[in-house]
Amino acid sequence: MTGVSLIEIIGYGVVGVVLLALLTHVYASVIAAPWVPTRRKDYARIVQALGPLTHETIADLGAGGGGVMRAIARAYPGVRVVGYEISLLAWIIAQWLNGFWGLRKRCEIRMKNFYEEDLSRFDAVYCFLTPSAMRKLKPKFERELKPGTRVVSYAFSIPGWEGEKRKESPAHTPLFVYQR
């Protein structure tokens, strides 16, 4: 009987990493939203809805691959964007792209559950989450967001909050803009 070969160990390691990535992806889909990237053509609308910004700190809840984070950082050179993502695959992609585009100092992607994070330090929040996630976030926003914090939600509203719905044409996905 022989021991386990190096090839087998590497194979088991690869399978383990793939399973971990898939499990975190499924977990993220269940607790917040599946990874459905924001449409690139809507980045400018989101950036405009968040602004004007100078030196604020912005949260991107469920940042996915980090596209919106990078769009905000490019549009507003003085801001810092902190993204939260619990899907390992999306987190790796965001980390890599933030580094590739030289934005890692201003675009920090955290592999953390945003429901467990204190959001009081943020000046604005962006999210593209499911209606059930928005319902769950509502009391957290009400407890933690300071007065004046802007919240921009892509596609889904925060139940019971008065805000502005921006949908410039039938082709646009609605943006819901709120001021605490």
N, C-alpha and C positions, 0 to 999 in steps of 0.2 A: 504494500500500500504506500502510495507516495503522498507528499504534502500538496498543498494548493500552490499552483504556479503563479508567477507574477502576472501573467495575462489574465488569469481568472480573477485575481484580486482587483486588477484595473477594471475588468468587466463588471464585477460586482459594485465597484465604486461608481462607475458611470451609471449603472442602473439605479443605484441609490440616489444619486444627484438628480437624475431625470424624475424619479418618483417624488422626491422632495419638491422639485419645481412644480410638478403637476398638482400635488396636494396643496401647496400654498396658493396656486392659481385657483383651484376649486374653492378653497376656504375664502379667498378674497371675493370670489363671485357670490358666495352665499351670504357673507356678512355685510357687504357694501354694494358691489356691482361687478358684473363681468368686465373683463378688459375689452372695452370698446373705445378706441381712441377718438378724441374730439376731432371733428373734421378740420383739417388744416385751413380751409378757406374761412373758418370762423375764428381763427386765432386773433385777427385784428379787431374783430368785434369784442371779444373777451378782454383783450388788452385795453381797449378804449373804455369798456364798462368798469374796469377796475381803477382806472386813472382819474385824474393825473396823479402820478406817484413820483416821489423824489428819493427819499431814503427809508422807506417803509419796509416792513417784513411781511411777506405774503405767504399764506399756507395754500397748498394744493392738496386737497384731500382725495386720495385715490389717484395719484399722479400718473399711474401707468408707465409708459415709456418716457415721460417727461417733456413731451412736446410743448404743452402750454407753459410749463415752467420756463423753458428756454425762450419762448416767445416773449414772455413778460420780462425776463432778464435782458433780452436784446433791446426791447422797447424802452426800458427804464434802467439805464446803467447804474443808478444809485441804489436800487432795491436789492433785497435778498429774498430768495424764494426757497421755502422749505416744503418739500413734497413728502407725502406719506404714501407708502405702497407696501402691501403685504404679500403680493405675488412675487416669488423669487425671480422668475423669468423677467417680468416687467421691471423689477428693481435693478437687475443686472444690466438690462438694455438702457435704462435711464442713467445709471452710473457711467456706463461706457460712453454714451452720447454726450453727457454733460462734460466729461473729460475730453472727448474728441473735439468738441466745439469750444474748449477753453473756458467753460462756464462753471466748473466745479466749485470755485470759491463763492459764487453768488447763487448757485443752484445746488442745494443740498437735498439729496434724496435719502429718506430714512425708511428702513424696513421695520416699520412699527405700525401698530393699530391706532389710527387717529382717534378712535373712541376713548382710548386710554390716555391720550395726551391732553395737556392743559393748553387750550387755544387762546388764553387771555393775552398772550404777548404779540399776537398778530394784529396788523392794521387792516388787513383785507384777507378774505378767504375765497378761493375758487373751488368748485366741486362739480363733478359730473357723476352723479350717483343715482341709484334707483329711488322711486317714490318711498319705499319702505325705509331706506337708509336716511332719506330726508326727514321722515317722521321721527326716526330715532335721534337724529342730530338736533332737531328743534329745541328740546329742553337743554341740551348741552350748549348750544349757541346762546340761549337765553341766560344761562348761568355764567358762562365764561367770557363771551365776547364783550369787550368794553364799548361804551357809547361811542358812536362814530365809525365803528368797524363796518366796512363794506363787505357784503357777501354777494358773490355772483354764482348762480347755479345754472348750469347748462342743461336744458331740456325739461327739468322738473322743478316745480315750485316747493317752497317750504310751507306746509299746510298752516293756514291761519295767520301768516305774516302778510302785511301790506307792503307791496313793492311794485316795481315797474317791470312789466313784461315787454321785452324788446324782440320784435319779430318784423324785420323790415320788409320781408316779402314771403310769399308762401314757400319758397325754396329754403328759407332760413330756419334753422333750429331755434326755438325760443331761448332767450336768455332772461333769467329772473334776477333783478338787481335790487338789493335791499341795503338799507342803512340802519344800523342798530342805534 
